[in-house]
Amino acid sequence: MATHELTLLSRPGCHLCEVARGDLDRIAAEFGIPVTETNVDSDTELRAEYGDRIPVILIDGVEHGFWRVEEPRLRRALSA
């Protein structure tokens, strides 16, 4: 099984971010991959790039999706 880096770009108080984190934690645990969470408001470049288009899921530093976790698509990407 390939090893990937999984990152969630989020912001405090974001309900969709909380839901995405739960989904990512559950799926990533099956693959043995830790999830790193980054607050977009802590970095001016991230805030400028992603603004209100959060949560954003990154796989190996590349944007995979935003707003909701597309579980089948995420599983395929993590299996590659």
C-alpha positions, -999 to +999 in steps of 0.1 A: +000+000+000+013+034-009+020+060+018+006+095+013+004+127+032-031+138+039-038+174+049-070+192+059-071+229+054-097+243+078-106+271+102-119+271+137-157+271+141-162+256+106-189+229+108-180+214+074-144+212+086-154+192+116-174+168+095-145+165+070-120+159+098-142+130+111-145+115+077-107+118+070-098+104+104-119+074+098-107+067+063-070+076+069-070+052+099-078+023+076-048+032+054-025+039+084-021+075+073-020+104+098-041+135+090-025+169+094-048+199+099-038+234+091-057+266+099-059+287+068-063+318+089-028+313+103-011+318+070-019+348+048-010+330+016-034+301+024-061+325+034-057+344+001-057+312-019-085+293-003-106+320+015-140+306+022-135+275+000-128+253+030-124+226+041-098+216+015-083+182+013-047+179+001-030+146-008+008+149-010+004+187-010-019+187-041-055+197-038-078+167-040-112+183-032-130+208-011-162+213+010-170+176+013-150+144+014-159+123-016-151+089+000-149+066-030-127+091-049-105+096-018-101+059-013-090+054-049-064+082-045-050+067-013-048+033-028-027+045-057 
